[in-house]
Amino acid sequence: MPHSRGRHALFTVLISFAVLIQLCMGLKLAAVGDYGVDTVNEDKVANMIKAWDVDAVMALGDNNYPTGGNDTIDKNIGKYYASFIHPYKGAFGPGPPSSTNRFWAVPGNHDWGASCGDNFVACDLSCVKGTLAPQLWYLPPGKAYYTQKLGGNLVELFALDSDCHQPDGTDKTSKQALWLEAALKASSATWKLVMLHHSPFSSSTSHGSIPRVQWPFEEWGAHAVFSGHDHLYERILKNQGFPYFVNGIGGQNINSFKGALEQGSKARYNAVHGAQLLTLTDTTADIAFYAATDPSSLIDCYRITKAAAGGVTYGACTPQGGGEGQEYSLLTGDTAQAGTDKLVAWKYIASSTAEELKGGCSAAGQEAGCWRSSSYSDSSWVVGRTRFGYGSDWRYTSPMTDTTSGILHHWFRTSVCLTTDTLAKLNAAIAAQQLRLKVMSDNTAEVFINGRSVYKDPLADHEPTYWNTDVVENQGVYQEGTNVIAVHVTNTAGSSDAAMDLDLVYKAAAAITSPPSPVPQENTAAVRAPLFWRYMSTSGAIATTWNQVAFNDAAWKVGRSRFGYGPDYNWTTILPNASIALGHYFRTSFCLSAARRNWLLQPGRALQLSVFADNGADVYINGQQVLGNSNANQDALYWNNKVTVPANVLRQGTNVIAAFVSNTAKSTDAAFDLDIQYTAPAANTEVPGQVTNALATPTAAGDAAVFTWTKPQCDGSGFITRYTITNIFWPPDAVPLVRRVGNPFVSRYTLTFPGLNPCDDSLYEIRAVNAAGSSEPVLFGIKC
């Protein structure tokens, strides 16, 4: 007996020592959801998890697509995670080296094999139509919800069955919920982690938040909640920091984020598949999400810390191991995401043949008439936000043209503004092979940056996936100032669908670029041409930072000026009437290189805004108010407000113009437009040179004339401020056909005039005008 007691005491000491080591060194867990599909994406995620050498895996449901069948269990789960499962009964190896199970799962709707609504509330035995497959060796025998301790008393998992077929119910008053409340309150574990499949809170367009599983987890004693169901990653914080993690991006097709995010959404990702790595000690829990790239990429990390006085505190963390760097989007200035409804504003157009736009381009693509050059005028193109597409099988934000109408080519343009500093950081990322071009397209795509082709899809036909193109972009084609990204997507006649999305993604410790320019303009805000804006209307309050450069307005609508409603105006974009909203908010931007900004800062030169508003307008540039007139009661006239912008407001890079237009209750109309002019010293004496490449062409129907020209090689002693086009048979005092204020940073112009036909015995001349006067006239060539 003494000998027996001695052995028992020694065994107890060894156990205690092992637990002490575990507490000091920490426990590593992986969390993965919606993974059981037997694809290359599941394989990438599983290999990343194995490389972490974790102590256990938390599987968050939908382990076995499509219906939880016995014939798919092994290829969907065992093939990738057999080394964690005990007892393992499949054909892919012997299982773990020890007889300890290290794989803890919860069932999802696909594991039950039947579906019912996410918000199903009352469920008892009478509604159970799905049955868990009898050989689910990845769940404890006979249990669909349970607890499991790991690392002694360091961690306790509380695994729930949130599917509506669970006989014990899934709402907060159910038998299962009462069990969880009692188990959490009775637990003395350092960390109490809740697992379930259906997400209590989510910003996904697929399922979103599910009220029936919004239980008071924190109140009952949990430290974090992990779920899947939506195929993306999201961290949502409630009650001043309590985390809800959505992690359903382990292998199945990826979902999108909706524009109106769940309250408390702090981190979102859906570019590529991934999993979470949890590192837990007796004082901290670091919960990180990694994308399964090569090497893996840290996307988000959240730390929960045990406070000395009891309770916990929350904050960011930088874990060791698992991957280096975070992925950011060059186009949004935010963490990289795919398929979100917020993404990037583009201008786009469709055509039946490639020659309609490609005909004016050389290999360099720098000609003013080339659709992919920085000097090309795309002001007549449609504006939209990614992602683009058509077809019943595709969820898109902006529609592309159906190819059954004979339109086989789609053309897209956007831009990113780089300062000298951001360009240097980007070039460093390129040198380190850290910039990647990602394209989702149906069918083929060719991508150009600043006129130069950087990628051409080698496949003639493929389905759109995030991302069907993911390549290193290292051609060094970027420049300080505006950088134009142009995409040509080609489809086949009669195709039932089409799609396009694009991102430029890099790894860095912090974002290189700022949040997205509201709507990219041509080098600087175009003048007397339609401006594209992001806008929103409300009678309520919005964030006080709405007029700041860094404000994220991605959820706002996109439209072209002029804006308005009511019988007195011809508007391009319709605003809600006064019975719906009394306030209208607008944002746009322009990009200034260092040289162009310095030119504007010279004595006698200035930027002048003209505002057309009903009623009044407050205007800000880069957050600084330059016009305060929102309380005025005035009718809209061109232009009822003019103001000179202080020179110190302008900055190198992106300059944001923000405007607020107020209205009065029961008002019958509203309107907004804004124009920019440049002023130069009156001492200018040199007029511009002559325009070149002037051509007048009738439309196919003969009901309009299209005038095109290229700006003079020499502006004279000041920027060109306008062009005049005149019919030379008119009297000398006749009003010119058009007076167009010039954009000094645009080289090529195209204007269409309905009701004219240049072939009807007419001749037109054009002059460029600056502060010193007019250039010599040039006759338009007539192409009939």
N, C-alpha and C positions, 0 to 999 in steps of 0.2 A: 504493500500500500504506500509506504513512504516513497518508494521508487516511482510508483504511478503518479503520486502527487507531484513529484519533482518534474517528471516529464510534462505533466499538464501545466505546471508553472512556467517551464521553459517555452512551451508552445504558446502560452499566453503572452509572454514577453516578446517572442518573435513576431506574433501577430501585431502587437502594439507598436513595435519598432517599424514594421512594414507600413502600417497606417501613418505613423509619424513621417516616414520618408515621403509617402504619397502627399501628405499635407504640405510638406516643404517644397517638393519638386513640382507638384501640381498634377492635375489630371487633364488629358487631352481627349476631347470628343469631337466627332464630325457629325454634322446635321445635313441631311439631304432629303429632298422631297420630289415627288412626281417624276421618278427616274426609271421605272421598270418597263422599258420599251425595247431593249436589246438593239441599241444603235451606237454609232461611233461617238455620239455626244455622251451617252451614258458611260461608255468606256473611258472617255477623257476624264470625266468627273471621278469615276471610281479609281482610276490610276492616281489622280491627284490626292485623293483621300488616303490611299495606301502609302503614298510617299510621305504623308504626314506622320505615319507610325502612331496612330491614335489608339487610345485604350478601348474605345467603343464607338459604335455608330448609332446615331438617332435617325431612324427612317420615318419620314413624316407623311406617309400614305401615298396611295396610288403606286404601290410597289409592283403591281402585276397587271399591266395593260393587256388587252382592253377590258376584260370582264372577270379577272381573278381566277382564270381557269387553271386546272391541274396541269394541262399540257403546256402552259407558258411560264409556270413558276420558276423552273430551274433556269431557263434561258434568260429570263428577265431579272432574276435576283441572284441565284446561285452562281451563274457564270461570272458575275462581277464582284460578289461579296461573300463567296463561300469561305474565305479565310477568316471571316468574323463570326460565322454562324455555327453554333453547336446545340443540339446534334445536327449535322448537315447530312441530308439524305439524297443529295443530287449527284450528278455525273461529272462535276467540274472540280475534281480534287478531293483531298481528304478532309477539308474543313480546317479549323484553327489548330495550331500545334498543341494547345492545351485543351482540356475538357471544359473550358469556361466559355460560355456564350458572350460575345461582344457585339451583338447586333440586336437592337431593341426598336421595334416598329409599332406604328399605329396603323389601323386599316383606313383606306380611303374609299370613295364611292366606286372607283373602278375595281377595288378588291372585293367589294360586296357583289358586284356583277349586275346590279340593277341601279337605276337612277331615280331620284326624285328631287324636288326643288330645293335649292339652297336654304330657303327660308321656311321649310317644312317645320312645324312646331310640335304637334301632338303625334307621337308614334308609339304604338304598342304592338303586341304580338299579331294583331289582326292586319297590320299593314306591312308586315315583313314578307317581301316577295323575293328579295335577294338573299342568298345564303353564302357565307364565307366558305371558300373551298376547304374540304376536310383535311387537306394535307398542308395547311399553312404553318410550316415549321419555322417561320420567321416570327411568329407570335407565341407567347407562352401557352402551354397546353390549356385549352378551354377558356382562354381569357382574351377579350377584346379591349378591356381597359384594366390597368394594373399599375403598381409602383415597382420601382427597381432602384436599389442603392448601388452606388459605384464609388470605389475608393474609400471603403469603410463608410464613414458617415459624411464624407465630403460632399457628395452629390446624391440627390434622390430625384429620379425621373417619375413624373406622374403622366402616364400614357392614357389618353382618352380615345374613345370611339365616337367621333362626331357625326358619323353617317346617320341619316334619318331612319335607317332600318334597325338601328340598335334598340332592342326591346326595352332597355332601361331608360330610354329617352335622352334627349340632347339639349333641353333648355335648362335654365338656371334653377328651376324647381324640380327637376327630374331626379330619379333615384341615383343616377350616375353623378349628377352634380352634388347631391347631398353626400355621396361617398367621397368625392374629391374634397369638399369643404372639410370634412372630418379628418381625412388623411393629411391634408396640408397643415391643419392646425395641430395635429398630433406629431408631426415630423420634427425632429431636432437636427436635420441635415443642415450643413452650412449653406448649401445652394439647393433651392427647390425649383426645378425646371418642368414646366408643363408642355406636353406634346399633344397635338391634335392635327387632324388633316385640314378641316375647313377653317378658313381664316376669319377670326372675329372682326378684324379690320383690314381693309385692302383698298388700293387705288386702281386695281386692274379693271380693264374694260370687259374681261371675261366673266368673272363672278363678283368681285368686289366684296364689300363688307357684308357679313352674315349675322344679323341680329340675334338669332337663336342661340349662338355660341358666345355671345358677349357676357360671360359670367364675371363676377367680381373676383378675379384671380388674385389681384394684389391684396385686396382686403382679406382674403382667406390665407395669405401667407406666401404666395408664389413670388419668385424673383424675376422670371421672364417667361414668355409664352412663345412657342415655336409652332408654325403651321405651314401648310403647303397650299394645294388646290389651285391657286393662281400661279401660272408658270412664269415667275419673275422673282426678283428679290426686292424686298422693301423693309425698311425699319420705321415703325410708327411708334411715337412716344405719347403716352397718356399720363395724366396726373403728375406732371412735373418730372417725367423721366422714365416711368415704367415702360419697358420695351415689349412690343409685339413684333415678332419677326415673321414675314412671309417669305418662305424659301421653297418654292415649287419649281425650281429651274435646274433640276438634276438630270434631265435627259429628254423629256417630252418637248414638243414644239412650244416656242416662247410666245407669251401674251404681250399685250400692249398696256400702257398706262393711260388712264383717262385724263382729260384736261383739268377737271375739278378734283383735286387730290383729297384724300381722306385727311381730316384734321389731325395734325401731329406727324404727318409724313415727313421724315427728315433725310432719308437716304433711299434711292431707287436705282435699280440696275436691271437691264434685260438685253445686254448686247450679246453675250455668249453664256453658255451654261456654267454652273458653278455650285459651290457648297460652302458651308460654314465650318470654321475651326474654332472650337471653344477651348480656352486654356484657363483652368480653374485652380486656385490655391485657397488657403483658408482665409485670405483677405480680399482677393480680387477675382473677378470673372471677366476675362477678355473674350468678346464674341465677335469674330471677324468673318467677313464674307470674301471669298476669293473666286475670281473667274478662272476657268480651266483653260487658260491660254498657255503658251509655251515660251518662257516659264509662267507659272501661275501669277495672277495679278491681284493685289490687295485692292478691294473696292470700298469696303466700309469696315470700321472697327468701333465697337462700343464697349466701354468698361463699366462694370458695377463694382463698387468698393464697399466693403464692410466698414461702417463708421465706428470709431472707438466708443462713442457714447450710445451705440445701438443704431439700428436702421442701416440704410445704405445711401451712397451718393452715386451720381452718374456722370459720365464724361467720355471723351474720345480716347482712343488708345492706339499705340503702334506696336503690334505684336512682333515677336521674333519668329522667323521661319515661315514657310508656307508660300512666300512670294515677295517680290519687291516692287515698290512703286504702285501708283494708283492710275487708272485709266481715265483720261479726260478727253473731251471732245474739243477740237480746235474750232468747230463751228458754233458751239453753244457756250463754251467757257464753263461747262459743268461736267460732272462725272458722266462717262460715256453710257448711253442708253440706246436701245434699238426699238423702233416701232412706236415710240411715244407720240401722243398727239400734240405735244408742244413743239417739237423740234425746230426746223429751220425754214424761214421764208425763202421761196424761190420765185423767179419769173420763168414762165414756160409757154411753149407754143407747140402746135402739131402741124405736120405737113404730110402730103402723100408721097413725095419723093425726097431723097436726100439732097439732090442738087439744088433744091429751093433755098437752102441755107449754106451748104458746103461749097457751093460754086464760087463764093467770093473769098476763099481761104487758101493760102499757101501752107506749106508744112509748118512754118513758124507761127502762123495764125495771128499775126500782129496787125493786119490791115484793118483800117477803120470799118470797112464793110464786112468784116469777118465776124460771124455770130459768136465766136468764142474769145474775141479780143477784149481787152479792157476798155477800149474806146468805142465799142459797138453800142448803139442806142437801142435798148430793149424796152423803152417806155411804153410801147404799144402791146407788149406781151401781157398775158394774164398773170396774176400773182396768186400763189397758193402756198400751203405748208405741207411738208412731208408728213406722212408718206403719201405718194401718188399712186393711183391705180384705177382699174375698173374690173368688173366681173363679179359674179355672185359669190365666188369663193374667197374674196379678198376684202378685208376691212381697210378702207383708206380714208384719209382726211381730205384730199383734193382729187377730183376726178380727172382721169386721162380720157382721151377720145377713143371710142370703140373702133377697132380696126375693121369691123365689118363695113364701115363707111368709106373704106379706102385709105384711111390715115394710118400709115405704118411707121412714122417717125415722130418721136417726141424729143423736144429740145429744152434744156433746163439751164438756168444761170443763177448763181448766188455769189456772194463775196464774203471775204473775211478781211478785217482791217488790222494791220500789224504796225506797231511802232518800231523804232530802232531797237529797243530793248526786247520786245516780244519776238522780233525776227531773229535776234541773236540766240534767244532761248530755243526757238523752234529749230534753228540750224544745228544747235547742239544735240537736240533730240534726234534729228535726222542723221547726224554723224554717228550716233550711238545705235542706229537702226531701231529707234523707238517710235517712229511715226508709221502708222498703218492706215492704208486706204481700205475702207469697208463699203461695199456696194451691195444692195439688194435690188435685183432687176429682173424683169421678164419682158422681152427676152434678153438680147445682148446689149451691153453698154460700153461706150468709150468715154473716158474721162479726160478733161483738159484742165490745166491750171495755168493761168496767164497765157493762154493761147497754145500751150504745148501739150501734146498728148502724153499722159503719164500712165495710162492703162487702157488696154483694149481687150474685151472679153474674148477668150479663145473659143468658147462654146457657141454654137449657132442656135441652140435651143435648150432652155432649162427653166425650171420652176423658180419662183422667187423665194428665197429663204434668207434669214438673218444669220450670217451674211453669206451669200453665194460667192462673193469675192472678199478676200481678206489677205492683203498683200502688203509687204513693206514698201513705203513710198519714200524714196531716197534720191530723187532727181534734182533737188535743190533749185526749184523753179520759183521760189517765193521772193517777194520784194517788200520793201518798206512802203506803207500806204495800202491801197486797195489791191487785193488779190482775187481775181475772178476765177470761179470754179464753174466749168461748163460740162454738161453731160448730154450725150446723144444716145437715146434708147431706140432700138430697132425691133419691130415685131413682125409677125407673119400675117398674111391676109387671112381674115376669118378667125383669128385667135379669139378665144373666149375670155381672156384676161390679160392684164398688163400691170406693171408695177415699177416703182423707182423710189429708192431711198439711198442716202449716202452719208458717210461721216468720215472725218479724219481724226484718228484717235492716237494719243501718245501717252507714254508713262512719265510721270513726274511727281515730285513731292507736293507741288501745288499747281493750280491751273495757270497756263501761259496767258490765255486771252481772257477778257472780261466776259460777263454774261452776254447773250446774243444782242447784236445790233437789232433794234426793233424791226426794221425792214431795210435790207441793203440797198443803197442808192448808187448811182454812177459817180464814184469818186467824191462827189459832194451833192447835196440836195439839188435835184434838177430844178430849173427855173422856167416858169410858164409852161411846164409839161406836167402831166398828172403825177402827183407824188403818191407813193404807197405808204400807208400808215398802219400801225396796229391801234385798235380803238376799242373802247368799251363804254357802255351807257348805263347809268344807274341814278336813282334818287337817294341812295344810301351813301355811306362813307366807304372809302377805299384806303389802302395803306398810304400813310403819309409820305412814303418814299417813292411814290409812283412817278415822280418827275426826276429821279436820280438815274445816273448812267447805269448803275448796277442793278436796278430793279428788273425783276424777271416778269416780262409781260407775255410770256409764251402762250398763256391761256386766252389772251385777247383775240378778237377777230382781226382779220386783215382786209383792208379795203383801199380803194384809190380815191383821191380827192377829185371833185369836190363832194363834200358830205352834206346831207340835209334831208328835210322832209317838208311837205306843205306845197301849196299850189304855185308859189311865186318863184320857185327856183328849178332849174334843170340840174339834177344831181347825178353823180355817178354811183355813189353808195348811199343807201337809204338809212337814216338814223331812226331810232324809235321815237314816237311822238311824245308830247309832254305828259300824256296820261300814263305813260310807262316809265319815262325817265326824264329828269330835269337837268342832269349833268352828263356831259360827254367828254371823255378823256382820249387823247391822241398822243402817239409817240412815233417818231421816225428818226433817222440818223444819217449822217454823212461822215466820210472819212477824209482826214487831212494828213497828208505827209508832212514831215518836218519842214521841207522847202516851201510847200504851199502855205503852211501856217505862218512861216516867217515872212512870206510875201505880204500876207494880209496884215501883219503887225507893223509894216512900214508906215511912216507918216503919210497921212492923206488917204490911206486905203481903209476900207471898212466893209463890214457885212451888214446889210440892211434887210429887215424882215417886213413884209407886207402881209397883213392879216385880214381876212374876210370872215366875219362872224355875225351870227344872230343867235343870242343877243351879244354879250361881251365875251372876251377871251383873256385868260392869263397864259402867258407863254414863258417857258423856261428853256435855257440851253445849258446842258450839263449841270442841271440842278439849280442854276441861278436864274432868278426871275428877271426877265428883260421887258415884259409888258404886263401890266396889271389893270385889266379892264373888264373883269368878269361881271361886275355889278352894273355895267352900263346897259341901258335899254335902248338898243339901236337896231335898225334894219341892216341887213347885210348888203354892202356895196363894195365893189372892187376899187380901191382897197380902203376900208374904213378905219384901219389902224396901221401906222408905220412906225418902226423903231429901229435905231441903229444899235447893233450889238457891241457891247464893250469888248475891246480887244483881248482883255485878260480872261474872258470867258472861254475862248477857243482853246483847244488842246490838240496836241498831236494824237492821231489815231481816231477812234470813234467819238463823234460829237452827237449827243442826243438832243433832239428838239422835242419838248413835251408841251402840250396845250390842253387847257381846260375851258370848255364852253358851257356857260350856264344858260338856262332858259327859265321862263316863268310858267306857272300852272295855267293850263287852258290855252297856251300859245298855239297858234295855227301853223307855225313854221319854225325852222331852225336851219342853220347852215354853218359850214366851216371850210376854209381853204387857207393855204399859206404859201407865200412865195419868198424867194431869196434873191437879192441883187447884190452886186459888188460895186463899190464906188472907188474911184481912183483920183489922184490929184488933177485939178483942172488944167495944170500946166502941160498935159499931154498934147503933143502936136503931130504925132505920126499916126496916120490912118492905117487900118489893116490892109494887108495884101488881098488879092482877089481869091474868091473861093475857087475850088477845083471840082472836077467830076460832077458838074451840075447836069442833072438829067430829069426830064419830065416824061412820065409814062402813064397811059390810061389804064384803068383797071380792066379786067376781062369783060365786065358788063358795060364798059364805056360810060359809067355814071359818076366817075371820080377821077381826079388827077393825082398822081403820086410824085412828089418832088423829092429828090435826093441830092445831097451835095456834101463835100468835104470842106472842113474849115480851112482858112488860109494857113500857109506855113508860117506866116508872120502875123502876130496880133497887133502890131504897131506898138505904141507906147502905153497901152493899157489893155485890159481884157476886152474881148469882144462882148458887147452887152446885148446886141440883137442883130437880126437879119431882116431885111425888107425884100419882099418879092412883089414885083409890079408887072402888070401887062403893059407892054411898051406902046400899045395902041390907045391906052387911056390918056385923058388930058393930063397935062403936067401937074395940076393941082389935085388929081384924083387920089383918093385914099388908097394906100397900098393894099394888096390882097391880104397880107398878114404882116404883123409886126411881132416877131418872136424874140423874147429875151434870151440871149445865148447862155449856155452853160460853158464856161471857159475850159472845162476839163473833158468835154465830149468832142470827138473829132468828126464823127459822121452823123448826119441828120437825115431823117425821113419824115415827111409830112404828107398827109392825105387830105385832099379838099373835095368833099362831095359836091356834085353839081357842075364840076368843071371837066372839060376834056381838052387836053393840050393839043389834040390833033385838029381842032376846029379853027384853023387859020389864026391861031393865037401864038404870040411869042411872049415869053416871060424873062425878066432879068432879076438877078439877085445881087444884093450888096451886103457886105459885112460892116457893122457899125461899132465903133468904140467911142470913148469920151472925146476923141479928137475929130471924129467925123466918119464919113462913109468911104468905103473902098470904091475902086472903079467897078462898074457893073460887069456882070458875066451873063450871057444869054444861056438859057437852058437848052440843051440838046433835046430834040423831040424824038421819042422812040415809039412809033405807032405800029 
